[in-house]
Amino acid sequence: MTATRSEPAVPALPQTDAETYAAWFACLAEPMRVQLLHVIATTPGSVSVGQLAEMVNVRQPTVSHHLRKLADVGFVTLTKVGTSTRVAVNPNCCTGLPHAADAVMGMVKARPCCPTDLPADVTTRPMADADLEEVREIYSQGIATGHATFETRAPSVEDLKTTWLPGHRWVAEAEGAVVGWAAAAPVSDRAAYAGVAETSVYVAEGARGRGVGKALLYRQVTEADTGGLWTLQTSVFPENRASLSLHHQAGFRTVGVRERIAQHHGHWRDTVLLERRRGVGLTTGEADSCEDGMDCATA
């Protein structure tokens, strides 16, 4: 249906959001700030102001001036360590800035169903008990990255058998080998939450970067849509940007950032809570009424 003035496709952009987004975009109207933000966002951990000046080949006072502007709107954080200032990207902005562009362009309600550019050489199938040893090994490889889960060791095969919902566990195969898995676990034993599940996706170390995650997530969300699940949710470390991007492609939205939610190897960690709702025509007639909210908190 074509939208008319009396029936807008999306709600009007609130004035406060418009003012916030305008401040963000105005900050990025300077090319040097865009370049600096890109360097900071793609550098693991934090970086000193002096290092940044060398990386972009610009005098340190000029870099410091632009960093203060980026920090004022919350794109980066500045932390004093001795006589040095360490700069890090604000992880909330990894989702907040793309959301701002989508909101301004009226794309907030048009979340995708699932990834479309699936690899031709990767297939998915239901997970069998015979796969669980390989699944556990891939789980262990994910744990080793330090950015996949709060778990410090993979559960036993026996525990894995009872963890996930029947009919909602999958493996990916390439060249005859299991190279990844996806599964959904119940969030509650209460009947009201029977269609709400916590999802996981893991890809083998040697198979990353070839679309295995896309293939698995496609199978997971499409099967969930027709298999009785109306809400999928997952928590991702802000540092795991590849996973955040993949889930957004599959129609997940960022609900919020749960700050210092738990300790991991003795350090407090944040997680990004994402959610995907089953769409119109796949429920009993109730439309997806979720609205995306602000994601990029100022520092």
N, C-alpha and C positions, 0 to 999 in steps of 0.2 A: 504494500500500500504506500502511495506517495504521501509524505507528510505535508500538512497544510499549516497555516498560521494558527488555526484553532486547535490543531492536534500536533504539537511539537514532537519530534522524534526523541529528544532528550530534554531533561529539565534545564531551565535557564541557569547559566553559570552564576553562582553567588558572587556578590560584589567583593566580599572578603577574599574569596579564592582568586578572583580576577586581579585584585591588587597584589596578592602574594605572587602569582604567576608573572605579573608584569615586572615585579622586582627581580625575579629570577632571570627572565629573558633580558632585562636591561643590563644586568650584571654580565651576561654572556655576550653582549653586543660588542665587547672588546675581544678581538681575535686572540690576543695573548692570554687572556683568561681561559678561553676555550682550550687553547693548547696546554696550558698549565693543568687544567682540570683533567684533561685526557691523560697526561703523564702521571698525575697523582693517582687517578683511578685505576690505571693499568700497572702500577708499581705495587708489588706485594708489601703489606705492612705500612710503614710510614717512611718518610724521606725527609732529610734536612733541607732547610732553605738553601744552603750552599750547594748541596747536590742538585737541587732543582735548577739553580742558576746555571750550573754546568751543563745539565741535560738539555736546556732550551737555548743555551748560549746567549744569555741576557744578563746584564749586571744585577747583582744581588739586591740593591735598593729598589730597583724596578720590580723584581719578582716579589719582594716583600710588600710593596704597595698593592699589587694585584691580588696577593694572597689575602690581605686584609679585606678586600672587597668580596672575595669568594667566601671568606669566613663570616662576613656580616650577614649574608643571606643563607648560611648554613650548608654550603656545598662542601666545605672542608672544615677540619678541626685543627687547631694550632695548639701544641702542647710544649711547654717549656721543659727541657731536659738539660739541667746544668746551664751552660752558656749557649746551648743550641736550641733551636725551635724545630720540633718535628711536625710534619704536615701529613695528614691522612684524609682520605675521602670520607665523607659522612655516608655510611652505608644505606641510610634511609633514602638518600637521593638517587641510589641506583634504580629504585622503583618510582620514587616521587617525581623525578624530572620527566621520565617517559609518560607518566600518568598525566602530568600537566599538559604536555603537548596533545595527548589524546583527548583530554577534557576540553581544551580550547577548540579543537577541530571537530568536536561533537562525536567522538568515537568511543566514549565511555561505555555506552550500552551495546556496542558492537564487538563484544569479545568473541574470539574465534572458537570453533568447536574443538579443533585439535590440529596438530602439525599436518601439513600437506606434502612437504617435500621428503617423503619417506625413502630410505635406501632400498634399492631393488635387490640387493644381495643379503638382506636380513629378513628373516621370517620370525613370527611369534606363534606360540602354541600354549595350551594349558600346562602349567607346571605339574609334574608327577613326583611322587615320593622318591623315585629313582634319581631325580635331579637335585635333591636337597644337599648332597655333599658338594656339588659344584656351586650351587646357590650360596651355601655357607662360605665357600672360598671367596666368591665374588664379594660377599658381604664383608669379609675380613679385609679385602683389598680396599673397599670403600672406607672402612674404619681407619685404615692406615693413612689416608689422606689428611685426617684431622679436621675435615670440613664436611663430613657426611652425616654424622650422628653423634649423640652424646655417649653411645655405647663405646666401651673400650675393648670389648671382645665379642665375637659373634656368638649367638645362642647355639645350643646344641641342635643337632638334627631333630631329635625328639621334640624339643621345644618349638622348632620351626613348624613342625607338622600341625601344631594346634594354635599357632599364632594368627593365621590369616583366615579370611572368610572363604568358605568353599565356593568355587566358581569364580574367584577374583584373584587368582595368582597365575602369573604368566612367566615364561622364559623366552628369550630371544636366541636364535641360532644363526650362525654364519659359518659356512664351510663345514657344516656338520658338528660344530661345537657350540656349547652354551656360552653365550657372551654377555648375558645380562638377565635381570629379572625385575619384575614389578609385582606388587601385591598390595592388598587392602586389608586392614585389620579393623574390627569394630571399635568404636570409641566408647561404647557403653553397652551394658546388658539390659538397659531399660527399653521397653518396647517402642517408646516414642522416638528413639534414636536408631531404630533398626536400619534405616537407610542412610546413615551417616558413617563414613569410614575414613580412617587415617591411611594415607597411601605412602608407598616407598618405591623408589626406582634406583637400581644399582647397575652399573656397567663395568665389565671386566677391565682391568688395567690396560691390557693390550688392545682393547677394542674401542677405546674412547675416541671421540672426534669423528666417527664415521656414521652417525645417525642412529645408533642402537637405542639411545634414550628416546628419540622421537618415535621409533617404531613401537617401543614398549608402552610409552605414554598414550599413543594413539589407540593401541589395543585396550589399554586399561580404561580410558575414559569412554570409549564407544561401548565397550561391554558393560561398564557401570550404568550408562544411560539406559540400556535395555535390560539390565539385570537386577533392578530393584533398588539401586542406590541413587538417592537424590542429592546428596551432598558429599563431595570429596574434600578432604582437608589435608594439609601437610605443613610441616615446619622446616625451614631451610636456613642454614647459617647465612648471614648477609654476605660473607666472603665468597660463598659459592654462587657466583654470578651466572655461571653456565646453567645451573639448575633453576635459578630464578627465571632466566630467559626462557628456558624450555617449558616451564609450567605456565608462563604467561601465554606462550604460543598455543597451549592446550586449553585455554579458556579460564585458567585460574586467575583470581584477582588477589591483590595484596590486601588483607584485612588490617594488618598493623604489624608493628615491630614489638616483640616482647623483650623488653630490656632486662638484662641480667637474670634471665629466667632460670638458669642452672649453671653449676660449675662443671668445667671440662678440663681434666688434668690440672686442677687447682686454680683455674681461672674462670671468672664469670663470663658467660657468653650470651649474646643476644640471638634471637631467632626471628625470622620473618614468617608470619602466619599467613598462609594462602588458602583460598577456598574456591571450589568450583561447584556451581549449582546446575542441576539438570535443566535443560531449556524447555521452552514452550512446545507442546505437542508430544512430549515424552513423559509428562506427568499426568495426573488425573485431570488436567485442565488448568492447573494453577501456573501462572507465568512466573518466570524468574524475576523477582522484584528487588534483587540486590543492587545497591548503588555503590560505586567506587568512592572511596574517601581520600582524604589527604594522606599522603604517605611520607613526604619529605619534611620531617621536623627540622626546624632551625636549630643550629647548635648553640 
